[in-house]
Amino acid sequence: RATNTTDEKVRAMQVATTSIAPDGTLGNEALLDRRNCDCCQVAATLTPRGPVVAYRDRTEDEIRDIAVVRRVDGRWTEPAVVHDDRWQIAACPVNGPALASRGDTVAIAWFTGAQDTARVRVAYSTDAGATFAQPTRVDGGNPAGRVDIEFLDDGSAAVTWLERTDGTTAEVRLRRVRRDGTAGAPVVLARSSGARASGFPKITRRGPHLVAAWTVPGDTARIHLARYRLDALP
């Protein structure tokens, strides 16, 4: 939602949360952060200690790094930056984070353009999102970002992103990232476009497969689906 900041000439988005009962009744609304990036999507996951919410923060001097808040003992924590990328950009990149969890282990993937270098990063937490280890870079050198992440049975995570190849062409790529920071070889799932109309590829688990969905833009944009066998993932 948009709201006035202390400067009446500036408007900023806020991160807020509420609950929805089965009958549609809304619970009390809680404000999680007073100033966040305008268009980057918000991610959430549930751990045994409570929910974790990740989003692109926005400071007064336009540093837009990824932050998390957690609900602990019925109260929301103060925002904490996952990694000090220090990406200063006076516009929204429309490129939010993705979260996955299994027990107290949380994995987060995100895009950054800090120091004029585009990167896709993955980091793990073993304390339900309270702290995160140093991130692993997983892209091929020219990513468009638009990440998703999913846990696998062995405790590693599968991450997807868009990697630019030539001109406006991009590939939907998949890679396994382990908790110790090591990563398997990247796999090309499909060809797509680096244009914003190509959207955000998504993955989910179904039995022995990962199921991926992505947008192929054009005069009539279409959603494509594919299955990838997990036992074939490097």
C-alpha positions as CSV (number, residue, x, y, z in Angstrom):
1,R,0.0,0.0,0.0
2,A,1.1,3.6,-0.5
3,T,1.4,6.1,2.2
4,N,3.0,9.5,2.9
5,T,6.4,9.6,4.5
6,T,7.7,12.4,6.7
7,D,8.3,14.4,3.5
8,E,4.8,15.1,2.1
9,K,6.2,15.2,-1.5
10,V,7.4,11.6,-1.2
11,R,5.1,8.5,-1.2
12,A,6.3,5.1,-0.2
13,M,5.0,1.5,-0.1
14,Q,4.6,-0.3,3.2
15,V,4.6,-4.0,4.1
16,A,1.6,-5.0,6.2
17,T,0.0,-8.3,7.2
18,T,-3.4,-9.5,8.4
19,S,-5.2,-12.9,8.8
20,I,-8.2,-14.2,6.9
21,A,-10.7,-16.6,8.6
22,P,-12.5,-19.3,6.6
23,D,-15.6,-17.1,6.5
24,G,-13.6,-14.2,5.0
25,T,-13.3,-12.2,8.3
26,L,-10.1,-10.2,8.5
27,G,-8.0,-10.1,11.6
28,N,-6.0,-7.2,13.0
29,E,-3.6,-5.5,10.6
30,A,0.0,-5.3,11.5
31,L,2.6,-2.9,9.9
32,L,5.9,-4.8,9.2
33,D,7.9,-2.1,7.5
34,R,7.1,1.6,6.8
35,R,9.1,1.9,3.6
36,N,9.8,-0.8,1.1
37,C,10.5,-1.1,-2.7
38,D,7.4,-0.1,-4.7
39,C,6.8,-3.1,-7.0
40,C,9.0,-6.0,-5.9
41,Q,6.9,-9.0,-4.8
42,V,6.8,-10.1,-1.1
43,A,7.7,-13.7,-0.2
44,A,6.6,-15.6,2.9
45,T,7.1,-19.1,4.4
46,L,6.1,-20.8,7.6
47,T,8.5,-22.4,10.1
48,P,7.8,-24.2,13.4
49,R,8.8,-21.0,15.2
50,G,6.5,-18.8,13.1
51,P,6.2,-17.1,9.7
52,V,9.1,-15.4,7.9
53,V,8.4,-12.6,5.4
54,A,11.1,-11.4,2.9
55,Y,10.9,-8.3,0.7
56,R,13.1,-5.6,-0.9
57,D,13.6,-2.8,1.6
58,R,14.1,0.8,0.7
59,T,16.1,3.3,2.8
60,E,15.9,7.1,2.6
61,D,19.1,7.1,0.5
62,E,17.6,4.5,-1.9
63,I,19.5,1.4,-0.7
64,R,17.2,-1.5,-1.8
65,D,18.5,-4.7,-0.3
66,I,16.5,-7.8,0.9
67,A,15.1,-7.7,4.4
68,V,13.2,-10.2,6.5
69,V,10.8,-9.9,9.4
70,R,9.7,-12.8,11.6
71,R,6.8,-13.4,14.0
72,V,8.2,-14.6,17.3
73,D,6.1,-15.3,20.4
74,G,3.2,-13.5,18.8
75,R,5.1,-10.3,17.9
76,W,6.8,-9.2,14.7
77,T,10.5,-8.5,14.8
78,E,12.2,-5.4,13.5
79,P,13.4,-5.7,9.8
80,A,16.8,-7.3,9.3
81,V,18.9,-7.2,6.1
82,V,19.7,-10.6,4.8
83,H,23.0,-9.5,3.2
84,D,24.6,-6.1,2.9
85,D,24.6,-5.8,-0.9
86,R,24.3,-2.0,-0.7
87,W,22.3,-1.8,-4.0
88,Q,21.5,1.9,-4.5
89,I,18.9,2.4,-7.2
90,A,16.4,5.3,-7.5
91,A,13.7,3.0,-9.1
92,C,12.1,-0.3,-8.4
93,P,13.7,-3.2,-10.2
94,V,10.5,-5.3,-10.0
95,N,12.5,-8.3,-8.8
96,G,11.6,-9.6,-5.4
97,P,13.0,-12.5,-3.3
98,A,11.8,-16.1,-2.9
99,L,11.6,-18.2,0.2
100,A,11.4,-21.9,1.1
101,S,11.6,-23.6,4.5
102,R,11.8,-27.1,6.0
103,G,11.7,-27.2,9.8
104,D,14.0,-24.4,11.1
105,T,16.0,-24.3,7.9
106,V,15.1,-21.5,5.5
107,A,16.5,-20.8,2.1
108,I,16.2,-17.5,0.3
109,A,17.0,-16.5,-3.3
110,W,17.2,-12.9,-4.6
111,F,18.5,-10.7,-7.4
112,T,20.8,-7.7,-6.9
113,G,22.5,-5.2,-9.1
114,A,24.9,-3.8,-6.5
115,Q,28.3,-2.4,-7.8
116,D,26.8,-2.4,-11.3
117,T,27.0,-6.2,-11.4
118,A,23.8,-8.3,-11.8
119,R,23.8,-11.4,-9.5
120,V,21.4,-14.1,-8.3
121,R,22.2,-15.1,-4.7
122,V,21.1,-17.9,-2.4
123,A,21.6,-18.0,1.4
124,Y,20.6,-20.5,4.1
125,S,19.4,-19.9,7.7
126,T,19.3,-22.7,10.3
127,D,17.5,-20.7,13.0
128,A,14.1,-20.1,11.2
129,G,15.3,-16.9,9.5
130,A,16.9,-15.1,12.4
131,T,20.3,-15.1,10.7
132,F,21.6,-16.1,7.3
133,A,24.9,-17.5,6.2
134,Q,27.0,-15.9,3.5
135,P,25.3,-16.2,0.1
136,T,26.3,-18.3,-2.9
137,R,26.2,-16.7,-6.3
138,V,24.4,-19.1,-8.7
139,D,23.9,-17.2,-12.0
140,G,25.8,-17.5,-15.3
141,G,27.0,-13.9,-15.4
142,N,24.1,-12.0,-17.0
143,P,21.0,-12.8,-15.0
144,A,17.6,-11.0,-15.3
145,G,16.7,-12.5,-11.9
146,R,13.0,-13.3,-11.2
147,V,13.9,-16.1,-8.9
148,D,12.0,-19.0,-7.2
149,I,13.3,-21.6,-4.8
150,E,12.1,-25.0,-3.5
151,F,13.5,-27.5,-1.0
152,L,14.5,-31.0,-2.1
153,D,14.5,-34.2,0.0
154,D,18.2,-34.2,0.7
155,G,18.1,-30.7,2.3
156,S,19.5,-28.9,-0.7
157,A,17.4,-26.3,-2.6
158,A,16.5,-26.0,-6.3
159,V,16.6,-22.4,-7.5
160,T,15.3,-21.0,-10.8
161,W,16.0,-17.7,-12.5
162,L,16.1,-16.0,-15.9
163,E,19.5,-15.8,-17.5
164,R,20.0,-13.4,-20.5
165,T,21.7,-15.0,-23.5
166,D,21.6,-12.6,-26.5
167,G,19.5,-9.6,-27.3
168,T,16.1,-10.0,-25.6
169,T,16.4,-13.8,-25.4
170,A,16.7,-15.5,-22.0
171,E,16.7,-19.0,-20.6
172,V,14.9,-20.4,-17.6
173,R,17.7,-22.0,-15.6
174,L,17.6,-24.4,-12.7
175,R,20.4,-25.2,-10.2
176,R,20.8,-27.2,-7.0
177,V,22.4,-25.3,-4.1
178,R,23.5,-27.1,-1.0
179,R,23.6,-25.7,2.5
180,D,27.4,-25.6,2.5
181,G,27.3,-23.2,-0.4
182,T,28.3,-25.7,-3.1
183,A,26.1,-25.8,-6.2
184,G,25.5,-28.3,-9.0
185,A,25.8,-27.5,-12.7
186,P,23.0,-25.2,-14.1
187,V,20.3,-26.8,-16.2
188,V,18.4,-25.0,-19.0
189,L,14.7,-25.7,-18.5
190,A,13.4,-23.6,-21.4
191,R,14.0,-20.6,-23.7
192,S,12.1,-17.4,-22.8
193,S,12.6,-13.7,-23.0
194,G,14.4,-11.2,-20.8
195,A,11.6,-8.7,-21.3
196,R,9.5,-7.8,-18.3
197,A,6.5,-9.4,-20.0
198,S,8.1,-12.8,-19.5
199,G,7.1,-12.6,-15.9
200,F,8.4,-14.8,-13.0
201,P,9.0,-18.5,-13.6
202,K,7.7,-20.7,-10.7
203,I,8.6,-24.1,-9.5
204,T,6.9,-26.6,-7.1
205,R,7.5,-30.3,-6.1
206,R,5.3,-33.1,-7.3
207,G,6.5,-36.6,-6.4
208,P,9.8,-37.3,-8.1
209,H,9.6,-34.2,-10.3
210,L,9.9,-30.4,-10.2
211,V,7.1,-28.8,-12.1
212,A,8.1,-25.4,-13.7
213,A,5.8,-22.8,-15.2
214,W,6.9,-19.8,-17.1
215,T,5.5,-17.1,-19.5
216,V,6.3,-16.9,-23.2
217,P,5.4,-13.3,-24.2
218,G,4.1,-12.3,-27.5
219,D,0.9,-11.0,-29.2
220,T,-0.8,-13.7,-27.2
221,A,1.2,-14.6,-24.1
222,R,1.1,-18.2,-23.0
223,I,2.0,-20.1,-19.9
224,H,4.2,-23.2,-20.5
225,L,4.7,-26.1,-18.1
226,A,7.5,-28.7,-17.9
227,R,8.5,-31.5,-15.5
228,Y,12.1,-32.2,-14.6
229,R,13.1,-35.4,-12.8
230,L,14.8,-34.7,-9.5
231,D,17.1,-37.7,-9.8
232,A,18.6,-36.0,-13.0
233,L,19.5,-32.8,-11.2
234,P,23.3,-32.4,-10.8
